[in-house]
Amino acid sequence: MPWSVLYESTFAWHVAFVLVALGQKELILSLKDAEDPQEEMLKQIYSTEEIEWTGGEGGKFTPADVIGLTTTLQKTVLSIMLFQRSLSGLVAEARDGDDDALFNAVRVDRSAVVCPTIAKRIWVAEVSGEKGFFLRLRNALKGPQHKHWEAYKDLRFSLYILRELGFDKLSDAQLHHLLVKVLKVYPDSYSAKKNLRKQYYQSGKIKTF
């Protein structure tokens, strides 16, 4: 099964589905019922406990499924780094008629063309004879270009994770210490604090859906 169809769902549902396939349903429930879900998630991330995989929920998943599903998460992380949108977000925007979002989704993961939203748009372009559309689609199928890898992709992802974990009120000093001194995803310069504040503000507009 082409698991890239999961991009049609919300980002949260996508992640939850992968966790279930990995046999981590209890983790989802523990986060749901935790007094502080963010703290619980961090605790699980740094846990050294080994996990024995037995086919996920009900033993319904195969090793091939796990590879496909984890690949979709890797691709959506890449999408966030490059375009500040999850693949679910890009497909949702494509569903609303944004061809730029469609091409970006395909650029990140070529298999996204199987998503009903994208497949339908391709069909419309075919019957309408939209040559320009297919020229852009052919270019998107080449994958990310060098320019897409520039502009602090590691910084973008770090800011996205901070937002997802609920760190919405960090001071300039805290941002500088974490992103420059600890994570080293931004150069230490005179204007670092000012520029990081701007990037932090922009990160609040990232769409995951």
HELIX and SHEET records of a PDB file:
HELIX    1   1 TRP A    3  GLU A    8  5                                   6    
HELIX    2   2 PHE A   11  ALA A   21  1                                  11    
HELIX    3   3 LYS A   25  ASP A   33  1                                   9    
HELIX    4   4 PRO A   37  ILE A   45  1                                   9    
HELIX    5   5 GLU A   57  GLY A   59  5                                   3    
HELIX    6   6 PRO A   63  PHE A   83  1                                  21    
HELIX    7   7 LEU A   87  ARG A   95  1                                   9    
HELIX    8   8 ASP A   99  VAL A  108  1                                  10    
HELIX    9   9 ARG A  110  VAL A  114  5                                   5    
HELIX   10  10 PRO A  116  SER A  128  1                                  13    
HELIX   11  11 LYS A  131  ALA A  140  1                                  10    
HELIX   12  12 HIS A  146  TRP A  149  1                                   4    
HELIX   13  13 LYS A  153  GLU A  164  1                                  12    
HELIX   14  14 ASP A  172  HIS A  176  1                                   5    
HELIX   15  15 HIS A  177  VAL A  182  3                                   6    
HELIX   16  16 ALA A  192  SER A  203  1                                  12    
END                                                                             
